Amino acid sequence: MAQRIFLAGAAGAIGQRMLPLLRAAGLSVTGTTRSAAKAESLRAQGVEPVVVDIFDAEALSRAVKATRPDVVIHQLTDLPKNLEPRLMAQAIPRNARIRSEGTRNLVRAAIAAGARRVVAQSIGWAYAPGPEPHAESDPLDADAEGDRGITLRGVIALEELTLQSPPLAGIVLRYGQLYGPGTHSAQPSNLSPVHVDAAAHAAVLAITRGGPGAYNIAQPNQHIATEKARRELGWNADFRIAEENA
Ligand SMILES: NC(=O)c1ccc[n+]([C@@H]2O[C@H](COP(=O)([O-])OP(=O)(O)OC[C@H]3O[C@@H](n4cnc5c(N)ncnc54)[C@H](OP(=O)(O)O)[C@@H]3O)[C@@H](O)[C@H]2O)c1
């Protein structure tokens, strides 16, 4: 079992649900936030906090090097709380920048710090139109235009950086639409939903399990196939954290 984890986005929806699982696994976790107040909350959750912006490449590299992590986990997104429709148009390019420039900074920092593995959050609704359910080997929608085109360019950059940055072994988790504590929805409401606890569990399993590559992570649905995650990560969509352990 890996000993040291650098978790970028420890205060986010998935990051928060990963913390009890990482604690239970006995892992030592350094987690990022941009906020001093959230850093104190992370410390109270047993995490060594680092206040850093992903776009500050030098500060990020120093922070990752100081941790000497075995595994770096990328759970950063820049989306409005509750996916507030009024704010989404501005969020799309910001989120794409996190995926391209942010991932590049994080992967470079991980390599410089001697990490051996990187696990990154992607999305399960980026496939090009074609027969469903989509397997991970299906092409992404690289020709998309408009807002979807901006999102797709970010997703493709994130995935290429994660999967093609030797000597790192890269794992991309293509999540369906989140629901549950800390997310925009209490109940599954989309085409390929995934509970945030099960999403967090997939990222924890990927610390030690699964060959490099992409994995669809969603409840059984007609749009994306999830056999690979169940087979190679031992992932189960029904996984939940007992509230007394959260
Ligand atoms: N697959 C999905 O359906 C999916 C995936 C992710 C999010 N969401 C939705 O998006 C909404 C927001 O979720 P969330 O709070 O987890 O996500 P979030 O706040 O957008 O992102 C997660 C983390 O990214 C960090 N971050 C953002 N920009 C950063 C930067 N420039 N440098 C360093 N860190 C940065 C934030 O850290 P700090 O604020 O602590 O600095 C935050 O904790 C929710 O409604 C959620 O359900 C959906």
PDBQT file of the ligand as one rigid body, heavy atoms in Angstrom, charges set to zero:
ROOT
HETATM    1  N1  LIG A 301     -18.966  14.709 -12.446  1.00  0.00    +0.000 N 
HETATM    2  C1  LIG A 301     -19.734  15.654 -11.915  1.00  0.00    +0.000 C 
HETATM    3  O1  LIG A 301     -20.965  15.637 -12.013  1.00  0.00    +0.000 OA
HETATM    4  C2  LIG A 301     -19.097  16.767 -11.094  1.00  0.00    +0.000 A 
HETATM    5  C3  LIG A 301     -17.716  16.770 -10.844  1.00  0.00    +0.000 A 
HETATM    6  C4  LIG A 301     -17.184  17.802 -10.025  1.00  0.00    +0.000 A 
HETATM    7  C5  LIG A 301     -18.022  18.779  -9.507  1.00  0.00    +0.000 A 
HETATM    8  N2  LIG A 301     -19.369  18.724  -9.782  1.00  0.00    +0.000 N 
HETATM    9  C6  LIG A 301     -20.308  19.731  -9.206  1.00  0.00    +0.000 C 
HETATM   10  O2  LIG A 301     -19.701  21.007  -9.177  1.00  0.00    +0.000 OA
HETATM   11  C7  LIG A 301     -20.141  21.747  -8.042  1.00  0.00    +0.000 C 
HETATM   12  C8  LIG A 301     -18.932  22.204  -7.222  1.00  0.00    +0.000 C 
HETATM   13  O3  LIG A 301     -18.296  21.044  -6.697  1.00  0.00    +0.000 OA
HETATM   14  P1  LIG A 301     -16.956  21.087  -5.811  1.00  0.00    +0.000 P 
HETATM   15  O4  LIG A 301     -17.166  22.073  -4.729  1.00  0.00    +0.000 OA
HETATM   16  O5  LIG A 301     -16.443  19.763  -5.468  1.00  0.00    +0.000 OA
HETATM   17  O6  LIG A 301     -15.982  21.470  -6.935  1.00  0.00    +0.000 OA
HETATM   18  P2  LIG A 301     -15.133  22.701  -7.068  1.00  0.00    +0.000 P 
HETATM   19  O7  LIG A 301     -15.134  23.571  -5.910  1.00  0.00    +0.000 OA
HETATM   20  O8  LIG A 301     -15.516  23.300  -8.368  1.00  0.00    +0.000 OA
HETATM   21  O9  LIG A 301     -13.698  21.990  -7.251  1.00  0.00    +0.000 OA
HETATM   22  C9  LIG A 301     -13.097  21.095  -6.354  1.00  0.00    +0.000 C 
HETATM   23  C10 LIG A 301     -11.899  21.724  -5.796  1.00  0.00    +0.000 C 
HETATM   24  O10 LIG A 301     -11.124  22.345  -6.822  1.00  0.00    +0.000 OA
HETATM   25  C11 LIG A 301     -10.396  23.371  -6.188  1.00  0.00    +0.000 C 
HETATM   26  N3  LIG A 301      -9.972  24.425  -7.126  1.00  0.00    +0.000 N 
HETATM   27  C12 LIG A 301     -10.720  25.106  -8.006  1.00  0.00    +0.000 A 
HETATM   28  N4  LIG A 301      -9.927  26.005  -8.661  1.00  0.00    +0.000 NA
HETATM   29  C13 LIG A 301      -8.663  25.875  -8.157  1.00  0.00    +0.000 A 
HETATM   30  C14 LIG A 301      -7.414  26.502  -8.421  1.00  0.00    +0.000 A 
HETATM   31  N5  LIG A 301      -7.277  27.482  -9.334  1.00  0.00    +0.000 N 
HETATM   32  N6  LIG A 301      -6.334  26.113  -7.728  1.00  0.00    +0.000 NA
HETATM   33  C15 LIG A 301      -6.434  25.139  -6.796  1.00  0.00    +0.000 A 
HETATM   34  N7  LIG A 301      -7.584  24.510  -6.485  1.00  0.00    +0.000 NA
HETATM   35  C16 LIG A 301      -8.693  24.869  -7.170  1.00  0.00    +0.000 A 
HETATM   36  C17 LIG A 301     -11.289  23.934  -5.099  1.00  0.00    +0.000 C 
HETATM   37  O11 LIG A 301     -10.442  24.174  -3.994  1.00  0.00    +0.000 OA
HETATM   38  P3  LIG A 301     -10.632  25.349  -2.894  1.00  0.00    +0.000 P 
HETATM   39  O12 LIG A 301     -11.943  26.044  -3.189  1.00  0.00    +0.000 OA
HETATM   40  O13 LIG A 301     -10.631  24.615  -1.610  1.00  0.00    +0.000 OA
HETATM   41  O14 LIG A 301      -9.461  26.226  -3.108  1.00  0.00    +0.000 OA
HETATM   42  C18 LIG A 301     -12.285  22.817  -4.803  1.00  0.00    +0.000 C 
HETATM   43  O15 LIG A 301     -12.187  22.296  -3.514  1.00  0.00    +0.000 OA
HETATM   44  C19 LIG A 301     -21.031  20.812  -7.236  1.00  0.00    +0.000 C 
HETATM   45  O16 LIG A 301     -22.359  21.114  -7.521  1.00  0.00    +0.000 OA
HETATM   46  C20 LIG A 301     -20.642  19.435  -7.761  1.00  0.00    +0.000 C 
HETATM   47  O17 LIG A 301     -21.698  18.504  -7.647  1.00  0.00    +0.000 OA
HETATM   48  C21 LIG A 301     -19.926  17.742 -10.570  1.00  0.00    +0.000 A 
ENDROOT
TORSDOF 0
